[in-house]
Amino acid sequence: MTIRDAVSPVDKIDADVVALAFFEDERPLRSVAGLADWRMNGALSRLLMEGEVSGKEGESLLISTDGRMAAPRLLLFGLGDSSLFDAERFKGLLSLFASTVSKLRFVRTAITIPGSSMFSMKNVGDAVKKEFERAKMPPDAEVIVISQIS
């Protein structure tokens, strides 16, 4: 399995799926989720307003990008309340995140790392690799790590 940092913005990343993490108490969507919502003409905001997704911890929803992004699908993944997010919570959610992505059997996955300013990116990469290996991603899998933007 290969882990690498993204060199393109979220809408230009060539992957089977972009796993997009966001908090339930951040509205409007910010950072990578905000950019993806903008590229999707507000589709994520509409899903939030219609109650299809809320950002509650552990919640997930797979949607089509309808050609508005390079990746054909987004996996929306709820992180819960942002004030409760810390390194320990990150580890637990990363395990759930990796398990969810692995079950979908995508070979090339891009993932957002929330609050990446809280962590050393080397430690994030190591944690991502460990959790995705534990989730039994195939050896030819590629995980592209998207750092959060301001």
C-alpha positions in Angstrom: 0.0 0.0 0.0 1.2 3.5 -0.9 0.5 6.6 1.2 1.3 9.9 -0.3 0.4 13.6 0.2 -1.9 15.3 -2.2 -0.3 17.8 -4.6 -3.6 19.0 -6.1 -6.7 20.6 -4.7 -9.5 18.3 -3.7 -11.5 18.8 -7.0 -8.5 17.9 -9.1 -7.4 14.7 -7.4 -7.7 11.6 -9.5 -9.0 8.9 -7.2 -11.9 6.4 -7.1 -13.3 8.3 -4.1 -12.6 11.3 -1.9 -13.4 10.6 1.7 -14.4 14.0 3.0 -14.5 14.5 6.8 -16.4 17.4 8.4 -17.7 18.5 11.8 -21.4 18.7 12.7 -21.0 22.2 14.2 -19.2 23.9 11.4 -21.6 25.7 9.1 -21.0 26.8 6.4 -18.6 24.0 5.6 -15.0 25.1 5.8 -11.6 24.1 4.4 -11.5 21.1 2.0 -15.2 20.4 2.6 -16.1 24.0 1.8 -14.1 23.8 -1.5 -15.7 20.5 -2.5 -19.2 22.0 -1.7 -18.4 25.0 -3.9 -17.2 22.8 -6.7 -20.4 20.7 -6.3 -22.5 23.9 -6.6 -23.7 23.6 -3.0 -24.8 20.0 -3.2 -23.2 19.2 0.2 -24.9 22.2 1.8 -28.2 21.1 0.4 -27.7 17.6 1.9 -27.1 19.2 5.2 -30.1 21.5 5.0 -32.4 18.5 4.0 -31.1 16.4 6.9 -29.6 13.7 4.7 -26.3 14.1 6.5 -25.4 16.1 9.7 -21.7 15.4 10.5 -22.6 13.4 13.5 -19.6 11.3 14.6 -19.3 8.1 12.6 -22.0 9.0 10.1 -21.2 8.3 6.4 -22.8 8.8 3.0 -21.5 7.9 -0.4 -22.5 10.3 -3.2 -21.7 10.9 -6.9 -19.8 14.0 -7.9 -21.7 14.1 -11.2 -18.5 15.0 -13.0 -17.9 18.2 -11.1 -14.7 16.8 -9.6 -12.0 14.5 -10.9 -13.0 11.8 -8.5 -16.4 10.2 -9.4 -17.5 9.8 -5.8 -17.4 11.5 -2.4 -17.7 9.6 0.9 -18.9 12.1 3.4 -17.8 11.2 6.9 -19.0 12.9 10.1 -16.6 13.8 12.9 -19.0 15.1 15.5 -18.5 18.2 17.6 -15.3 20.1 16.7 -14.7 21.2 20.3 -14.2 17.5 21.3 -11.7 16.7 18.5 -8.2 15.9 19.7 -5.4 13.5 18.8 -7.1 10.6 20.8 -10.4 11.1 19.1 -8.6 11.4 15.7 -7.1 7.9 16.2 -10.5 6.3 17.0 -12.2 8.0 14.1 -9.4 7.1 11.7 -9.9 3.5 12.5 -13.6 3.7 11.7 -12.8 5.8 8.6 -10.3 3.2 7.3 -12.6 0.4 8.0 -15.4 2.1 6.0 -13.2 2.9 3.0 -11.8 -0.6 3.0 -15.2 -2.2 2.9 -16.1 -0.2 -0.2 -13.1 -1.8 -1.9 -11.8 1.3 -3.7 -8.1 1.0 -4.8 -7.3 4.7 -5.0 -8.7 6.7 -2.1 -8.1 10.4 -1.2 -8.8 11.3 2.4 -9.0 14.6 4.3 -7.3 14.8 7.6 -9.2 17.2 9.8 -7.3 19.5 12.1 -4.0 18.5 10.5 -2.4 21.6 12.1 -2.8 19.8 15.4 -0.6 16.9 14.3 2.8 16.3 12.7 2.1 15.2 9.1 4.7 12.4 9.5 2.7 11.1 12.4 -0.5 11.4 10.5 1.0 9.5 7.6 2.2 6.7 9.9 -1.3 6.6 11.6 -3.1 6.5 8.3 -0.8 3.6 7.0 -1.3 1.6 10.2 -5.1 2.0 10.3 -5.5 1.2 6.6 -3.3 -1.9 6.9 -5.3 -3.0 9.9 -8.5 -2.5 7.8 -7.0 -4.9 5.3 -6.7 -2.6 2.3 -5.2 -4.5 -0.7 -1.4 -4.2 -1.2 -1.9 -2.3 -4.5 -4.1 0.4 -2.7 -3.1 4.0 -2.8 -4.2 6.5 -0.1 -3.8 10.2 -0.9 -3.7 12.3 2.2 -5.3 15.8 1.8 -4.1 18.2 4.5 -6.8 20.7 5.6 -6.5 24.2 4.2 -7.3 27.3 6.1 
